[in-house]
């Protein structure tokens, strides 16, 4: 079977919305920090995913899992299921010099940070409880993966389940030495876990915002600038020079509106205002009809 990516990783809706808001309004310092942390964390997870693609042993990989068991929610960054072992992995994209202070704190030059072992141990305990309910007794090995090559931790106890950047190659070589072949039982377990995954993340945090306060316009897909010029059938960013088809740029911007304001209808007049562009109404209608399903008639007309 080899390595099978059983559940892909995608940007969370929280990160997507915050990225849209970050370019369309002034976020508070708290929300800016949340956006930065989510973005950096996601980038670190993608770095880890690139490494899992090179696994040659028989395994199932599940990413971005959110569960609830015994009335407690918990998240898992990555889960690797082998025939005789489950690896629960907490991925951290920390950078810079850190010092291990205690079981509950790390310290860098600016501030103290909660030790990721706390979250790892909690997730391991709750996952073990879930596996018991699923009549599975495969042992779990849990690790914190520090993925950033510019990360260093001083005074870290040897016995702690940390995988540092310089140890990643050895860690994956160890995984690749497992020659046991998967059986249908492991696939059934992965399917059971996937069925228990919560689609709506209970940890989601979003700032309050409304239509009036967010900036209108088409943002460049490359540099996020709103300095866009329509040239024939294309849009050109006057900041970085990237050129995009007009229809594509409109569809992308309309999708952004639909994500930010899911309860609002997409109408031609509203999208002219939202995109903040001056071409004819008919041209916007053509773009909407090309990419979205038309519903209703006359003044009740909208797109889905």
N, C-alpha and C positions, 0 to 999 in steps of 0.2 A: 504493500500500500504506500509506503514511504510517508513523507510529511504531507499532511492534508490540512489546509487552512479551513477549519470548520465554521468559524465565525470571523468575518472581516472586521477591521477597525475603521470607523468613520469619524469625522468631526462631530462632536456633540452639538445638538441644537443650541445649547447654551453658548458654546464657543462661536458658532456661526452668527448668532444674533449679536453677541458682543462685538464681533469683528465688524458687522454692519454699523452698529451704533458708534463704534470707535471712530469711524470716518464721517459720520453724519451728525454728531453732537459731541459736546464736551462731557466726558464721563467724569464722575467723581474720582478722587484718588483711590478710594477703596475699589471701585469698579475697574479702574485702570489696572490696579494690581491684580485683581481677579482675572482680567483678560490676559495680562502678561503671563500669569502662572498657568492658566489653561493652555495658552498657545505654546509655551515652553514645554509643558508636560506632554502635549500632543506630539510636538516635534521629537521629543525623546522617545516616545512610544513608537513612532515611525522608524527611528533609528534602530530600535530593538527588532521591529518587524522585518527589517532588511536582513538581519542576522538569522532570524528563524527560517527564512526562505532557503538557507543553506543546510538545514537539518537533513540528514540522510537516513536517520533511523525511522522506524515505523512509529508514527505519532499523530495525534490530532491536536490542532492549535485553535484555541478559542480566545478571542480578544474582547475587551470592553464588556465585562459581564456585571450586571447589577442584580442582586438577589435580595429576597426577604425570607428569613427563617426565624421561627420563634419570636415573631414581631420585631425583629431587628434587621435593618437594611445593611448591606455591605457591598463593596465594589471589588472587582478583581481586574487588574490590568491585563494579565495574560495567564492562560492555563494551558499547560502541555500535558496531554494524557498519553501515557505509554501503557503497555500491557500490565506491567507490575509496579508502576510508579506514576504519581501525579505531581507535576511541578507547578506550584502556585508562585507567581512572580509579581512583585511590586516594583514598578519601574520609576526611577527618579532621574530627572535631568538637571541635577544640581551642578553648579560649576564653582570653581575657586577652592580656596583652602578652608577646611572644616576641622573641628576638634570634637572628639567624642567626650562628652562631659559626664553623662549618666545614662541609665536605661531609658530615660524619657526626654533627654535633651541633646541636641547637637549645637555647636556654636561656630559661627563664622565671624569675619571681621566686623560685621554690621549688626547682627542680631542672633538671638537663639531660635532654633528651629525644632519643632516637635520631631522626636526620633521616629522614622518611618517603621521601625520595628513594632511600635505600638499598634499601628494599623495592620501590619502584616500578621501579627499574632492574633488579633481579633478576627481577621478574615479567615485565617487558618482554622480557628476554633469553630466558627460558624459554618465554614465549608465542610468540616468534619461531621458536624451535626446533620447537614444536608445529605451527605453521603450515607450516613447511617439510615436515614429515612428512605433512601433509594436502594437500600440493601447492597451497598458497595463497600468493600473493605480494602480498597487499594490504598496503600500508604501515601501520605502527602509529604513532600519536601518543599518548604517555603523559603524564598530568598528575596532580599531587596537587591535589585539590579541598579547599580549606578552607571548609567549609560554614557555620560558626558566625558570625553577623553581629557577635559581640563579640570576634572574633579579630583581632589585629594582629601582623604580623611586621616588625621593624625590621632594616635593613641586609641585606635579602634581595637577592642578585644578580639583575639584570634578566633574565639569560639562563636562569635556572632555570625548569623547567616547573611553576610554581606558578599556580593560579587562586585569587585571594583573593576574599573575600565581595563586595567592590565590583566585581569583574570578572565575576561569574557571569552577569549579564544579557547582557553583550557576548559571552561565550563561547557562550551558547545562541543568540543572534542569529546568530553565525557558523555554528553548526551548521545553523540553519534556512535559510541561504543556499545550502546544497548541494541542487541540484535534480536530481541524478542519480537515476534510478529503479533500485530493486533488481532483481536478476535471480534466477532459481532458484539460481544458484551461491552467493549469499550466504545463502539459506535453508538450503541443503545444508551450508554451513560452520557455521551456528548449530546445526543438528541434530547435526553431528559433534562439536562442542564440548560440547554438552549430553550426548552419549553418553559422553564422557570425564570428565565431572564426577564427583568422588568423593562418594558419599552420606554416608560416614562421614568426618568432619573429623579428620585426623591431628593437628591442633593443639589438639584439645579437652583442657581441663584441668578436672578435677572433684575436689572434696575427698572424703575418705573419710567416710562417714556410715552409720548403721544405724537400724533402725526404733525401737529403744528410746530413742534420744537426740533424736529429732525431736518437736516439739510436735504433739499430736493436736487435731483440731477442724476446723470449717468456718471458713475465713477469708473476710472480707467481700470481695466482688469489687471494691469501690471503694477502701476505705481499708486493707485487709489486716488489720483487727482481728479477733480471735477472739471478741469479745463479741457473740455472736449469740443471738437469742431466737426460738424457734419459736412462731408465732402462727397457729393453724389450718393452712392449706396453704402458709403463707409463712414465710420467715425474715427477721427485721429486725435490722439492725446497730444496736446500742445506742450505738455511737460516732458514726457519721455519719448514721444514719437510713435508709440504703438498704434497700429491700425487694426480696426475690428469692423466686421460687417455691421451695418446699421441695425438690421433685423436681429442679429445676435446680441448686440449691446442692449437693445430694447427688451428682448426676452429675458436677459440676465437681470436687468434692473426691475422688471415686473416680478420676477421670481423673488427678488429681494423684498419687494413690497409685500408679497403674499406671505413670506416668512415672518416679517416684522408685524404685519397686521392681518393675521389669519382669519379674523372674523369680518373683515371688510370686503366688499365686492370690488372686482377689478373692472372698471368701466373705461371707455375711451377717454372721456374728459378727465377723469381722475389720473389716468396714466400720462396724459399730456402734461398735467401739473406735476406729477411725481417725477417724470423724466426731465422736466424743465427744459423742453426743447420746442422749437418753433416750426417744424415741418407741418404740412397739411394734416388735418384730421384724418383724411382718407389714408394717408401713408401710415399713420399710427394704427389705424384699423386693420390695414393689410398685415402689419407685423403681428398684431394680436391674433388675427385669424390664422396666421401661418403657424403659430406656436401654441395656441391655447384653444380650448373648446368653447364655442360660442353658445350662449344660452339666452333665452328671453327675446323680446322684440321691442323696438322703438326705445322709449325712455327707460324701459326695464331691462335693456340689453346689458349683458356683462359676460366676462370670460372666466373660465375655470382652469 
